[in-house]
């Protein structure tokens, strides 16, 4: 059993349920259900502490829980049952001695497929956790995780690119409390989008903020998708 104290800390990100829904592109109800039913309801029993805490009447989570919910979403889209994901999470928590196994690069790198392409599993030093999906999965799908994640020296996810690394929007828990920003800058995409909605042209916004037109378009695209 891995005990831990879960509380908001600078550098670990603070994401309310509406934030989670917006960043991951899912409904508020789904984000709320995943946090309350699965992470707080089922996984927290193994750690003697909830994954979330209350902020202004809403639940909030850390960056690493956000990443785990991102992984949950990918499996959900592929037809993997939530309870199977939770079972695998528990096995991996023990195998890797981590309360955030889905945020570990070793776990992602350890993903494999069976010949029939009906199961996805992790293998590491003899420890195996299986997920049974209703749709076919392949290694290309799994490696898409790496397109949206960066990892630190301990191989824990430390940056999330919600639109992929070929776009400018990044989520870094050590900058602006983990709020989505333009990479290399401290500009919120909502600020850019606000100017665009007010009628400013992409060229004008690019000029006044001294950013590229692509960065402007990325900010607009992110906000409108959310």
Secondary structure in CASP SS format (residue, H / E / C, confidence):
PFRMAT SS
TARGET T0000
AUTHOR 0000-0000-0000
METHOD secondary structure of the structure
MODEL  1
X C 1.00
X C 1.00
X C 1.00
X C 1.00
X C 1.00
X C 1.00
X C 1.00
X C 1.00
X C 1.00
X C 1.00
X C 1.00
X C 1.00
X C 1.00
X C 1.00
X E 1.00
X E 1.00
X H 1.00
X H 1.00
X H 1.00
X H 1.00
X H 1.00
X H 1.00
X H 1.00
X H 1.00
X C 1.00
X C 1.00
X C 1.00
X H 1.00
X H 1.00
X H 1.00
X H 1.00
X H 1.00
X H 1.00
X H 1.00
X H 1.00
X H 1.00
X H 1.00
X H 1.00
X H 1.00
X H 1.00
X H 1.00
X H 1.00
X H 1.00
X H 1.00
X H 1.00
X H 1.00
X C 1.00
X C 1.00
X C 1.00
X C 1.00
X C 1.00
X C 1.00
X E 1.00
X E 1.00
X E 1.00
X C 1.00
X C 1.00
X E 1.00
X E 1.00
X E 1.00
X E 1.00
X C 1.00
X H 1.00
X H 1.00
X H 1.00
X H 1.00
X H 1.00
X H 1.00
X H 1.00
X H 1.00
X H 1.00
X H 1.00
X H 1.00
X H 1.00
X H 1.00
X H 1.00
X H 1.00
X C 1.00
X C 1.00
X E 1.00
X C 1.00
X H 1.00
X H 1.00
X H 1.00
X H 1.00
X H 1.00
X H 1.00
X H 1.00
X H 1.00
X H 1.00
X H 1.00
X H 1.00
X H 1.00
X H 1.00
X H 1.00
X H 1.00
X C 1.00
X C 1.00
X C 1.00
X C 1.00
X H 1.00
X H 1.00
X H 1.00
X E 1.00
X H 1.00
X H 1.00
X H 1.00
X H 1.00
X H 1.00
X C 1.00
X E 1.00
X E 1.00
X E 1.00
X C 1.00
X C 1.00
X C 1.00
X C 1.00
X C 1.00
X E 1.00
X E 1.00
X E 1.00
X E 1.00
X E 1.00
X E 1.00
X C 1.00
X C 1.00
X E 1.00
X E 1.00
X E 1.00
X E 1.00
X E 1.00
X E 1.00
X E 1.00
X C 1.00
X C 1.00
X C 1.00
X C 1.00
X C 1.00
X H 1.00
X H 1.00
X H 1.00
X H 1.00
X H 1.00
X H 1.00
X H 1.00
X H 1.00
X H 1.00
X H 1.00
X E 1.00
X E 1.00
X E 1.00
X C 1.00
X C 1.00
X C 1.00
X C 1.00
X E 1.00
X E 1.00
X E 1.00
X E 1.00
X E 1.00
X C 1.00
X C 1.00
X C 1.00
X C 1.00
X C 1.00
X C 1.00
X C 1.00
X C 1.00
X E 1.00
X E 1.00
X E 1.00
X C 1.00
X C 1.00
X C 1.00
X C 1.00
X H 1.00
X H 1.00
X H 1.00
X C 1.00
X C 1.00
X E 1.00
X E 1.00
X C 1.00
X C 1.00
X C 1.00
X C 1.00
X C 1.00
X C 1.00
X H 1.00
X H 1.00
X H 1.00
X H 1.00
X H 1.00
X H 1.00
X H 1.00
X H 1.00
X H 1.00
X C 1.00
X C 1.00
X C 1.00
X C 1.00
X H 1.00
X H 1.00
X H 1.00
X H 1.00
X H 1.00
X H 1.00
X H 1.00
X H 1.00
X C 1.00
X C 1.00
X C 1.00
X H 1.00
X H 1.00
X H 1.00
X H 1.00
X H 1.00
X H 1.00
X H 1.00
X H 1.00
X H 1.00
X H 1.00
X H 1.00
X H 1.00
X H 1.00
X C 1.00
END
